[in-house]
Amino acid sequence: IDHGKTSLVRSLTNIWTDRHSESIKRNMTIKLGYADAIIRICNKCSGYDRFTINKK
C-alpha cells in the first residue's frame, strides 16, 4: 500500500531513501533507507505554519 512515506522523506530532506534495486524497479519500498532532517519552529507563526525545514 502506497502511503507516500518515502516521498514525504524526500520532500523534507531532499534524499531519496529507496536504495534497493528491486524497490526502484517495482516502485515500492522493500528496504528502508535513512535520512536526517532538521525541523525548526517559528515562534512568530501559529498552527502547522510554525514547523519548517527552511532556515528563514
PDB file of N, CA, C, O and CB in Angstrom:
ATOM      1  N   ILE A   1       0.854  -1.170   0.000  1.00  0.00           N
ATOM      2  CA  ILE A   1       0.000   0.000   0.000  1.00  0.00           C
ATOM      3  C   ILE A   1       0.897   1.229   0.000  1.00  0.00           C
ATOM      4  O   ILE A   1       1.804   1.348   0.825  1.00  0.00           O
ATOM      5  CB  ILE A   1      -0.970   0.000   1.224  1.00  0.00           C
ATOM      6  N   ASP A   2       0.646   2.118  -0.905  1.00  0.00           N
ATOM      7  CA  ASP A   2       1.452   3.329  -1.050  1.00  0.00           C
ATOM      8  C   ASP A   2       0.827   4.457  -0.234  1.00  0.00           C
ATOM      9  O   ASP A   2      -0.253   4.946  -0.564  1.00  0.00           O
ATOM     10  CB  ASP A   2       1.577   3.737  -2.543  1.00  0.00           C
ATOM     11  N   HIS A   3       1.513   4.864   0.830  1.00  0.00           N
ATOM     12  CA  HIS A   3       1.040   5.965   1.666  1.00  0.00           C
ATOM     13  C   HIS A   3       1.855   7.232   1.463  1.00  0.00           C
ATOM     14  O   HIS A   3       1.489   8.288   1.978  1.00  0.00           O
ATOM     15  CB  HIS A   3       1.077   5.566   3.123  1.00  0.00           C
ATOM     16  N   GLY A   4       2.964   7.144   0.716  1.00  0.00           N
ATOM     17  CA  GLY A   4       3.773   8.321   0.426  1.00  0.00           C
ATOM     18  C   GLY A   4       4.845   8.637   1.456  1.00  0.00           C
ATOM     19  O   GLY A   4       5.359   9.755   1.488  1.00  0.00           O
ATOM     20  N   LYS A   5       5.192   7.666   2.304  1.00  0.00           N
ATOM     21  CA  LYS A   5       6.203   7.919   3.334  1.00  0.00           C
ATOM     22  C   LYS A   5       7.562   8.244   2.723  1.00  0.00           C
ATOM     23  O   LYS A   5       8.226   9.187   3.155  1.00  0.00           O
ATOM     24  CB  LYS A   5       6.328   6.711   4.260  1.00  0.00           C
ATOM     25  N   THR A   6       7.979   7.479   1.728  1.00  0.00           N
ATOM     26  CA  THR A   6       9.261   7.728   1.072  1.00  0.00           C
ATOM     27  C   THR A   6       9.247   9.085   0.379  1.00  0.00           C
ATOM     28  O   THR A   6      10.246   9.804   0.409  1.00  0.00           O
ATOM     29  CB  THR A   6       9.578   6.612   0.057  1.00  0.00           C
ATOM     30  N   SER A   7       8.142   9.438  -0.235  1.00  0.00           N
ATOM     31  CA  SER A   7       8.023  10.746  -0.891  1.00  0.00           C
ATOM     32  C   SER A   7       8.058  11.879   0.131  1.00  0.00           C
ATOM     33  O   SER A   7       8.623  12.938  -0.141  1.00  0.00           O
ATOM     34  CB  SER A   7       6.725  10.819  -1.712  1.00  0.00           C
ATOM     35  N   LEU A   8       7.464  11.670   1.293  1.00  0.00           N
ATOM     36  CA  LEU A   8       7.496  12.673   2.353  1.00  0.00           C
ATOM     37  C   LEU A   8       8.927  12.902   2.832  1.00  0.00           C
ATOM     38  O   LEU A   8       9.354  14.046   2.992  1.00  0.00           O
ATOM     39  CB  LEU A   8       6.602  12.245   3.527  1.00  0.00           C
ATOM     40  N   VAL A   9       9.666  11.820   3.062  1.00  0.00           N
ATOM     41  CA  VAL A   9      11.067  11.944   3.471  1.00  0.00           C
ATOM     42  C   VAL A   9      11.856  12.678   2.396  1.00  0.00           C
ATOM     43  O   VAL A   9      12.705  13.510   2.715  1.00  0.00           O
ATOM     44  CB  VAL A   9      11.688  10.552   3.743  1.00  0.00           C
ATOM     45  N   ARG A  10      11.591  12.385   1.139  1.00  0.00           N
ATOM     46  CA  ARG A  10      12.277  13.045   0.015  1.00  0.00           C
ATOM     47  C   ARG A  10      11.997  14.542   0.009  1.00  0.00           C
ATOM     48  O   ARG A  10      12.906  15.342  -0.216  1.00  0.00           O
ATOM     49  CB  ARG A  10      11.838  12.424  -1.326  1.00  0.00           C
ATOM     50  N   SER A  11      10.747  14.929   0.255  1.00  0.00           N
ATOM     51  CA  SER A  11      10.410  16.352   0.223  1.00  0.00           C
ATOM     52  C   SER A  11      10.994  17.107   1.417  1.00  0.00           C
ATOM     53  O   SER A  11      11.300  18.294   1.298  1.00  0.00           O
ATOM     54  CB  SER A  11       8.898  16.529   0.191  1.00  0.00           C
ATOM     55  N   LEU A  12      11.155  16.447   2.561  1.00  0.00           N
ATOM     56  CA  LEU A  12      11.713  17.102   3.741  1.00  0.00           C
ATOM     57  C   LEU A  12      13.232  17.180   3.722  1.00  0.00           C
ATOM     58  O   LEU A  12      13.810  18.157   4.198  1.00  0.00           O
ATOM     59  CB  LEU A  12      11.271  16.382   4.976  1.00  0.00           C
ATOM     60  N   THR A  13      13.885  16.153   3.172  1.00  0.00           N
ATOM     61  CA  THR A  13      15.341  16.061   3.282  1.00  0.00           C
ATOM     62  C   THR A  13      16.083  16.172   1.961  1.00  0.00           C
ATOM     63  O   THR A  13      17.302  16.339   1.951  1.00  0.00           O
ATOM     64  CB  THR A  13      15.704  14.780   3.925  1.00  0.00           C
ATOM     65  N   ASN A  14      15.370  16.083   0.854  1.00  0.00           N
ATOM     66  CA  ASN A  14      15.963  16.068  -0.484  1.00  0.00           C
ATOM     67  C   ASN A  14      16.839  14.826  -0.692  1.00  0.00           C
ATOM     68  O   ASN A  14      17.769  14.844  -1.499  1.00  0.00           O
ATOM     69  CB  ASN A  14      16.791  17.341  -0.709  1.00  0.00           C
ATOM     70  N   ILE A  15      16.534  13.751   0.041  1.00  0.00           N
ATOM     71  CA  ILE A  15      17.237  12.475  -0.084  1.00  0.00           C
ATOM     72  C   ILE A  15      16.219  11.390  -0.405  1.00  0.00           C
ATOM     73  O   ILE A  15      15.228  11.226   0.307  1.00  0.00           O
ATOM     74  CB  ILE A  15      18.026  12.131   1.220  1.00  0.00           C
ATOM     75  N   TRP A  16      16.469  10.650  -1.480  1.00  0.00           N
ATOM     76  CA  TRP A  16      15.597   9.537  -1.844  1.00  0.00           C
ATOM     77  C   TRP A  16      16.085   8.296  -1.106  1.00  0.00           C
ATOM     78  O   TRP A  16      17.216   7.862  -1.322  1.00  0.00           O
ATOM     79  CB  TRP A  16      15.580   9.303  -3.396  1.00  0.00           C
ATOM     80  N   THR A  17      15.259   7.717  -0.241  1.00  0.00           N
ATOM     81  CA  THR A  17      15.694   6.636   0.642  1.00  0.00           C
ATOM     82  C   THR A  17      15.534   5.250   0.041  1.00  0.00           C
ATOM     83  O   THR A  17      15.961   4.271   0.654  1.00  0.00           O
ATOM     84  CB  THR A  17      14.936   6.700   1.922  1.00  0.00           C
ATOM     85  N   ASP A  18      14.940   5.132  -1.126  1.00  0.00           N
ATOM     86  CA  ASP A  18      14.872   3.830  -1.799  1.00  0.00           C
ATOM     87  C   ASP A  18      16.233   3.522  -2.403  1.00  0.00           C
ATOM     88  O   ASP A  18      16.637   4.143  -3.386  1.00  0.00           O
ATOM     89  CB  ASP A  18      13.761   3.813  -2.900  1.00  0.00           C
ATOM     90  N   ARG A  19      16.935   2.570  -1.817  1.00  0.00           N
ATOM     91  CA  ARG A  19      18.280   2.219  -2.266  1.00  0.00           C
ATOM     92  C   ARG A  19      18.313   0.857  -2.960  1.00  0.00           C
ATOM     93  O   ARG A  19      19.169   0.603  -3.807  1.00  0.00           O
ATOM     94  CB  ARG A  19      19.241   2.221  -1.086  1.00  0.00           C
ATOM     95  N   HIS A  20      17.394   0.005  -2.600  1.00  0.00           N
ATOM     96  CA  HIS A  20      17.370  -1.369  -3.108  1.00  0.00           C
ATOM     97  C   HIS A  20      16.923  -1.363  -4.572  1.00  0.00           C
ATOM     98  O   HIS A  20      15.920  -0.733  -4.906  1.00  0.00           O
ATOM     99  CB  HIS A  20      16.424  -2.264  -2.247  1.00  0.00           C
ATOM    100  N   SER A  21      17.649  -2.050  -5.437  1.00  0.00           N
ATOM    101  CA  SER A  21      17.328  -2.040  -6.872  1.00  0.00           C
ATOM    102  C   SER A  21      15.938  -2.606  -7.141  1.00  0.00           C
ATOM    103  O   SER A  21      15.247  -2.140  -8.047  1.00  0.00           O
ATOM    104  CB  SER A  21      18.373  -2.840  -7.656  1.00  0.00           C
ATOM    105  N   GLU A  22      15.527  -3.591  -6.376  1.00  0.00           N
ATOM    106  CA  GLU A  22      14.182  -4.163  -6.547  1.00  0.00           C
ATOM    107  C   GLU A  22      13.110  -3.149  -6.146  1.00  0.00           C
ATOM    108  O   GLU A  22      12.034  -3.121  -6.743  1.00  0.00           O
ATOM    109  CB  GLU A  22      14.031  -5.458  -5.710  1.00  0.00           C
ATOM    110  N   SER A  23      13.392  -2.324  -5.149  1.00  0.00           N
ATOM    111  CA  SER A  23      12.458  -1.264  -4.746  1.00  0.00           C
ATOM    112  C   SER A  23      12.224  -0.296  -5.891  1.00  0.00           C
ATOM    113  O   SER A  23      11.088   0.079  -6.181  1.00  0.00           O
ATOM    114  CB  SER A  23      12.989  -0.508  -3.517  1.00  0.00           C
ATOM    115  N   ILE A  24      13.308   0.104  -6.537  1.00  0.00           N
ATOM    116  CA  ILE A  24      13.214   1.066  -7.630  1.00  0.00           C
ATOM    117  C   ILE A  24      12.499   0.443  -8.824  1.00  0.00           C
ATOM    118  O   ILE A  24      11.670   1.090  -9.464  1.00  0.00           O
ATOM    119  CB  ILE A  24      14.614   1.559  -8.041  1.00  0.00           C
ATOM    120  N   LYS A  25      12.821  -0.814  -9.121  1.00  0.00           N
ATOM    121  CA  LYS A  25      12.211  -1.488 -10.265  1.00  0.00           C
ATOM    122  C   LYS A  25      10.711  -1.687 -10.055  1.00  0.00           C
ATOM    123  O   LYS A  25       9.926  -1.485 -10.981  1.00  0.00           O
ATOM    124  CB  LYS A  25      12.891  -2.839 -10.510  1.00  0.00           C
ATOM    125  N   ARG A  26      10.307  -2.080  -8.849  1.00  0.00           N
ATOM    126  CA  ARG A  26       8.899  -2.362  -8.561  1.00  0.00           C
ATOM    127  C   ARG A  26       8.136  -1.142  -8.068  1.00  0.00           C
ATOM    128  O   ARG A  26       6.926  -1.206  -7.854  1.00  0.00           O
ATOM    129  CB  ARG A  26       8.797  -3.459  -7.537  1.00  0.00           C
ATOM    130  N   ASN A  27       8.855  -0.008  -7.885  1.00  0.00           N
ATOM    131  CA  ASN A  27       8.253   1.242  -7.417  1.00  0.00           C
ATOM    132  C   ASN A  27       7.579   1.079  -6.053  1.00  0.00           C
ATOM    133  O   ASN A  27       6.484   1.591  -5.822  1.00  0.00           O
ATOM    134  CB  ASN A  27       7.237   1.744  -8.437  1.00  0.00           C
ATOM    135  N   MET A  28       8.254   0.359  -5.157  1.00  0.00           N
ATOM    136  CA  MET A  28       7.768   0.192  -3.793  1.00  0.00           C
ATOM    137  C   MET A  28       8.964  -0.001  -2.867  1.00  0.00           C
ATOM    138  O   MET A  28       9.978  -0.568  -3.275  1.00  0.00           O
ATOM    139  CB  MET A  28       6.783  -1.011  -3.690  1.00  0.00           C
ATOM    140  N   THR A  29       8.855   0.462  -1.638  1.00  0.00           N
ATOM    141  CA  THR A  29       9.956   0.357  -0.692  1.00  0.00           C
ATOM    142  C   THR A  29      10.025  -1.050  -0.133  1.00  0.00           C
ATOM    143  O   THR A  29       9.054  -1.554   0.431  1.00  0.00           O
ATOM    144  CB  THR A  29       9.802   1.379   0.441  1.00  0.00           C
ATOM    145  N   ILE A  30      11.184  -1.683  -0.293  1.00  0.00           N
ATOM    146  CA  ILE A  30      11.413  -3.017   0.251  1.00  0.00           C
ATOM    147  C   ILE A  30      12.331  -2.916   1.467  1.00  0.00           C
ATOM    148  O   ILE A  30      12.056  -3.505   2.512  1.00  0.00           O
ATOM    149  CB  ILE A  30      12.024  -3.957  -0.823  1.00  0.00           C
ATOM    150  N   LYS A  31      13.406  -2.177   1.323  1.00  0.00           N
ATOM    151  CA  LYS A  31      14.362  -1.980   2.407  1.00  0.00           C
ATOM    152  C   LYS A  31      14.491  -0.487   2.649  1.00  0.00           C
ATOM    153  O   LYS A  31      14.825   0.268   1.737  1.00  0.00           O
ATOM    154  CB  LYS A  31      15.750  -2.623   2.075  1.00  0.00           C
ATOM    155  N   LEU A  32      14.228  -0.064   3.870  1.00  0.00           N
ATOM    156  CA  LEU A  32      14.230   1.354   4.191  1.00  0.00           C
ATOM    157  C   LEU A  32      15.623   1.944   4.184  1.00  0.00           C
ATOM    158  O   LEU A  32      16.587   1.308   4.612  1.00  0.00           O
ATOM    159  CB  LEU A  32      13.594   1.580   5.527  1.00  0.00           C
ATOM    160  N   GLY A  33      15.715   3.159   3.696  1.00  0.00           N
ATOM    161  CA  GLY A  33      16.936   3.932   3.798  1.00  0.00           C
ATOM    162  C   GLY A  33      16.833   4.850   5.003  1.00  0.00           C
ATOM    163  O   GLY A  33      15.922   4.706   5.820  1.00  0.00           O
ATOM    164  N   TYR A  34      17.748   5.780   5.118  1.00  0.00           N
ATOM    165  CA  TYR A  34      17.800   6.673   6.276  1.00  0.00           C
ATOM    166  C   TYR A  34      18.127   8.087   5.809  1.00  0.00           C
ATOM    167  O   TYR A  34      18.935   8.278   4.900  1.00  0.00           O
ATOM    168  CB  TYR A  34      18.848   6.182   7.313  1.00  0.00           C
ATOM    169  N   ALA A  35      17.501   9.065   6.430  1.00  0.00           N
ATOM    170  CA  ALA A  35      17.785  10.462   6.113  1.00  0.00           C
ATOM    171  C   ALA A  35      17.591  11.314   7.360  1.00  0.00           C
ATOM    172  O   ALA A  35      16.647  11.104   8.122  1.00  0.00           O
ATOM    173  CB  ALA A  35      16.879  10.966   4.960  1.00  0.00           C
ATOM    174  N   ASP A  36      18.482  12.269   7.567  1.00  0.00           N
ATOM    175  CA  ASP A  36      18.358  13.226   8.672  1.00  0.00           C
ATOM    176  C   ASP A  36      17.548  14.426   8.214  1.00  0.00           C
ATOM    177  O   ASP A  36      17.592  14.809   7.045  1.00  0.00           O
ATOM    178  CB  ASP A  36      19.752  13.675   9.182  1.00  0.00           C
ATOM    179  N   ALA A  37      16.812  15.016   9.142  1.00  0.00           N
ATOM    180  CA  ALA A  37      16.079  16.242   8.843  1.00  0.00           C
ATOM    181  C   ALA A  37      16.073  17.123  10.085  1.00  0.00           C
ATOM    182  O   ALA A  37      15.897  16.635  11.201  1.00  0.00           O
ATOM    183  CB  ALA A  37      14.626  15.931   8.375  1.00  0.00           C
ATOM    184  N   ILE A  38      16.264  18.406   9.887  1.00  0.00           N
ATOM    185  CA  ILE A  38      16.158  19.372  10.974  1.00  0.00           C
ATOM    186  C   ILE A  38      14.836  20.100  10.789  1.00  0.00           C
ATOM    187  O   ILE A  38      14.606  20.742   9.764  1.00  0.00           O
ATOM    188  CB  ILE A  38      17.378  20.375  10.994  1.00  0.00           C
ATOM    189  N   ILE A  39      13.973  19.995  11.788  1.00  0.00           N
ATOM    190  CA  ILE A  39      12.676  20.668  11.736  1.00  0.00           C
ATOM    191  C   ILE A  39      12.732  21.831  12.714  1.00  0.00           C
ATOM    192  O   ILE A  39      12.989  21.645  13.903  1.00  0.00           O
ATOM    193  CB  ILE A  39      11.489  19.684  12.079  1.00  0.00           C
ATOM    194  N   ARG A  40      12.493  23.018  12.206  1.00  0.00           N
ATOM    195  CA  ARG A  40      12.583  24.235  13.007  1.00  0.00           C
ATOM    196  C   ARG A  40      11.185  24.727  13.373  1.00  0.00           C
ATOM    197  O   ARG A  40      10.207  24.427  12.690  1.00  0.00           O
ATOM    198  CB  ARG A  40      13.359  25.331  12.246  1.00  0.00           C
ATOM    199  N   ILE A  41      11.111  25.494  14.474  1.00  0.00           N
ATOM    200  CA  ILE A  41       9.843  26.066  14.921  1.00  0.00           C
ATOM    201  C   ILE A  41       9.954  27.589  14.863  1.00  0.00           C
ATOM    202  O   ILE A  41      10.893  28.178  15.399  1.00  0.00           O
ATOM    203  CB  ILE A  41       9.479  25.582  16.370  1.00  0.00           C
ATOM    204  N   CYS A  42       8.990  28.209  14.209  1.00  0.00           N
ATOM    205  CA  CYS A  42       8.910  29.667  14.140  1.00  0.00           C
ATOM    206  C   CYS A  42       7.993  30.138  15.271  1.00  0.00           C
ATOM    207  O   CYS A  42       6.806  29.813  15.286  1.00  0.00           O
ATOM    208  CB  CYS A  42       8.380  30.150  12.731  1.00  0.00           C
ATOM    209  N   ASN A  43       8.539  30.896  16.209  1.00  0.00           N
ATOM    210  CA  ASN A  43       7.749  31.364  17.353  1.00  0.00           C
ATOM    211  C   ASN A  43       6.758  32.462  16.978  1.00  0.00           C
ATOM    212  O   ASN A  43       5.823  32.728  17.734  1.00  0.00           O
ATOM    213  CB  ASN A  43       8.671  31.869  18.441  1.00  0.00           C
ATOM    214  N   LYS A  44       6.943  33.103  15.827  1.00  0.00           N
ATOM    215  CA  LYS A  44       6.042  34.164  15.378  1.00  0.00           C
ATOM    216  C   LYS A  44       4.823  33.614  14.646  1.00  0.00           C
ATOM    217  O   LYS A  44       3.853  34.337  14.422  1.00  0.00           O
ATOM    218  CB  LYS A  44       6.785  35.130  14.477  1.00  0.00           C
ATOM    219  N   CYS A  45       4.870  32.324  14.267  1.00  0.00           N
ATOM    220  CA  CYS A  45       3.807  31.707  13.475  1.00  0.00           C
ATOM    221  C   CYS A  45       2.903  30.863  14.366  1.00  0.00           C
ATOM    222  O   CYS A  45       3.247  30.563  15.509  1.00  0.00           O
ATOM    223  CB  CYS A  45       4.403  30.844  12.345  1.00  0.00           C
ATOM    224  N   SER A  46       1.738  30.483  13.830  1.00  0.00           N
ATOM    225  CA  SER A  46       0.819  29.640  14.594  1.00  0.00           C
ATOM    226  C   SER A  46       0.401  28.432  13.766  1.00  0.00           C
ATOM    227  O   SER A  46       0.550  28.418  12.544  1.00  0.00           O
ATOM    228  CB  SER A  46      -0.422  30.444  15.034  1.00  0.00           C
ATOM    229  N   GLY A  47      -0.117  27.430  14.441  1.00  0.00           N
ATOM    230  CA  GLY A  47      -0.603  26.226  13.765  1.00  0.00           C
ATOM    231  C   GLY A  47       0.518  25.465  13.083  1.00  0.00           C
ATOM    232  O   GLY A  47       1.665  25.483  13.528  1.00  0.00           O
ATOM    233  N   TYR A  48       0.166  24.799  12.000  1.00  0.00           N
ATOM    234  CA  TYR A  48       1.142  23.999  11.259  1.00  0.00           C
ATOM    235  C   TYR A  48       2.208  24.852  10.584  1.00  0.00           C
ATOM    236  O   TYR A  48       3.281  24.353  10.246  1.00  0.00           O
ATOM    237  CB  TYR A  48       0.437  23.160  10.220  1.00  0.00           C
ATOM    238  N   ASP A  49       1.921  26.128  10.388  1.00  0.00           N
ATOM    239  CA  ASP A  49       2.898  27.030   9.774  1.00  0.00           C
ATOM    240  C   ASP A  49       4.122  27.245  10.658  1.00  0.00           C
ATOM    241  O   ASP A  49       5.140  27.752  10.189  1.00  0.00           O
ATOM    242  CB  ASP A  49       2.249  28.368   9.468  1.00  0.00           C
ATOM    243  N   ARG A  50       4.033  26.864  11.936  1.00  0.00           N
ATOM    244  CA  ARG A  50       5.171  27.019  12.858  1.00  0.00           C
ATOM    245  C   ARG A  50       6.328  26.111  12.486  1.00  0.00           C
ATOM    246  O   ARG A  50       7.485  26.449  12.738  1.00  0.00           O
ATOM    247  CB  ARG A  50       4.737  26.729  14.290  1.00  0.00           C
ATOM    248  N   PHE A  51       6.037  24.972  11.894  1.00  0.00           N
ATOM    249  CA  PHE A  51       7.056  23.965  11.633  1.00  0.00           C
ATOM    250  C   PHE A  51       7.580  24.091  10.210  1.00  0.00           C
ATOM    251  O   PHE A  51       6.805  24.142   9.255  1.00  0.00           O
ATOM    252  CB  PHE A  51       6.497  22.560  11.873  1.00  0.00           C
ATOM    253  N   THR A  52       8.900  24.139  10.078  1.00  0.00           N
ATOM    254  CA  THR A  52       9.515  24.313   8.769  1.00  0.00           C
ATOM    255  C   THR A  52      10.867  23.610   8.725  1.00  0.00           C
ATOM    256  O   THR A  52      11.459  23.308   9.761  1.00  0.00           O
ATOM    257  CB  THR A  52       9.676  25.808   8.437  1.00  0.00           C
ATOM    258  N   ILE A  53      11.338  23.356   7.522  1.00  0.00           N
ATOM    259  CA  ILE A  53      12.689  22.828   7.343  1.00  0.00           C
ATOM    260  C   ILE A  53      13.605  23.919   6.792  1.00  0.00           C
ATOM    261  O   ILE A  53      14.802  23.700   6.609  1.00  0.00           O
ATOM    262  CB  ILE A  53      12.678  21.601   6.398  1.00  0.00           C
ATOM    263  N   ASN A  54      13.031  25.097   6.531  1.00  0.00           N
ATOM    264  CA  ASN A  54      13.798  26.224   5.998  1.00  0.00           C
ATOM    265  C   ASN A  54      14.471  27.000   7.119  1.00  0.00           C
ATOM    266  O   ASN A  54      13.987  27.011   8.251  1.00  0.00           O
ATOM    267  CB  ASN A  54      12.892  27.155   5.183  1.00  0.00           C
ATOM    268  N   LYS A  55      15.581  27.647   6.805  1.00  0.00           N
ATOM    269  CA  LYS A  55      16.305  28.432   7.802  1.00  0.00           C
ATOM    270  C   LYS A  55      15.630  29.760   8.095  1.00  0.00           C
ATOM    271  O   LYS A  55      15.807  30.303   9.186  1.00  0.00           O
ATOM    272  CB  LYS A  55      17.719  28.676   7.340  1.00  0.00           C
ATOM    273  N   LYS A  56      14.861  30.302   7.155  1.00  0.00           N
ATOM    274  CA  LYS A  56      14.210  31.608   7.340  1.00  0.00           C
ATOM    275  C   LYS A  56      12.782  31.445   7.759  1.00  0.00           C
ATOM    276  O   LYS A  56      12.080  32.437   7.960  1.00  0.00           O
ATOM    277  CB  LYS A  56      14.277  32.434   6.069  1.00  0.00           C
TER     278      LYS A  56
END
